[in-house]
């Protein structure tokens, strides 16, 4: 899913370069390790993606969480917070987020 979206996002970057440069600057500033490390910030982003029901956001932040070394237990605890903040619909999106994490984790481990 993230690969397909990356192509479409390149189109948006080309069509609205100034806006996307600004968005990129916000993302870099928000993810910069400070009082919270970047992995924790990605887990927060994953929880927000679940609570706001953004499928593509779930994929991108699940993949980033894997790359930053988030454990499945950390993801599950994060999903608990997302469900708490997003109510019933977040339960369904939490299941999708865990599935996305598992897929990216298998890929990162080299497992088919």
BELDA-V875566 format. One record per residue. N is the residue number from 0. RES is the residue in one letter. NEAR is the number of other C-alpha atoms within 8 Angstrom. Layout:
n:N res:RES near:NEAR
n:N res:RES near:NEAR
This chain:
n:0 res:X near:6
n:1 res:X near:8
n:2 res:X near:6
n:3 res:X near:7
n:4 res:X near:9
n:5 res:X near:8
n:6 res:X near:8
n:7 res:X near:8
n:8 res:X near:8
n:9 res:X near:8
n:10 res:X near:8
n:11 res:X near:10
n:12 res:X near:10
n:13 res:X near:7
n:14 res:X near:6
n:15 res:X near:8
n:16 res:X near:9
n:17 res:X near:6
n:18 res:X near:7
n:19 res:X near:10
n:20 res:X near:9
n:21 res:X near:8
n:22 res:X near:8
n:23 res:X near:8
n:24 res:X near:8
n:25 res:X near:8
n:26 res:X near:8
n:27 res:X near:8
n:28 res:X near:7
n:29 res:X near:7
n:30 res:X near:9
n:31 res:X near:8
n:32 res:X near:7
n:33 res:X near:5
n:34 res:X near:4
n:35 res:X near:7
n:36 res:X near:9
n:37 res:X near:10
n:38 res:X near:10
n:39 res:X near:8
n:40 res:X near:11
n:41 res:X near:12
n:42 res:X near:13
n:43 res:X near:9
n:44 res:X near:9
n:45 res:X near:14
n:46 res:X near:12
n:47 res:X near:9
n:48 res:X near:12
n:49 res:X near:18
n:50 res:X near:14
n:51 res:X near:7
n:52 res:X near:9
n:53 res:X near:8
n:54 res:X near:9
n:55 res:X near:9
n:56 res:X near:9
n:57 res:X near:14
n:58 res:X near:13
n:59 res:X near:9
n:60 res:X near:12
n:61 res:X near:14
n:62 res:X near:12
n:63 res:X near:9
n:64 res:X near:13
n:65 res:X near:13
n:66 res:X near:8
n:67 res:X near:8
n:68 res:X near:7
n:69 res:X near:10
n:70 res:X near:7
n:71 res:X near:8
n:72 res:X near:6
n:73 res:X near:9
n:74 res:X near:12
n:75 res:X near:9
n:76 res:X near:8
n:77 res:X near:12
n:78 res:X near:11
n:79 res:X near:8
n:80 res:X near:9
n:81 res:X near:14
n:82 res:X near:15
n:83 res:X near:7
n:84 res:X near:7
n:85 res:X near:11
n:86 res:X near:9
n:87 res:X near:7
n:88 res:X near:10
n:89 res:X near:13
n:90 res:X near:9
n:91 res:X near:8
n:92 res:X near:12
n:93 res:X near:12
n:94 res:X near:8
n:95 res:X near:9
n:96 res:X near:13
n:97 res:X near:11
n:98 res:X near:8
n:99 res:X near:12
n:100 res:X near:15
n:101 res:X near:9
n:102 res:X near:8
n:103 res:X near:11
n:104 res:X near:10
n:105 res:X near:10
n:106 res:X near:9
n:107 res:X near:9
n:108 res:X near:6
n:109 res:X near:6
n:110 res:X near:6
n:111 res:X near:4
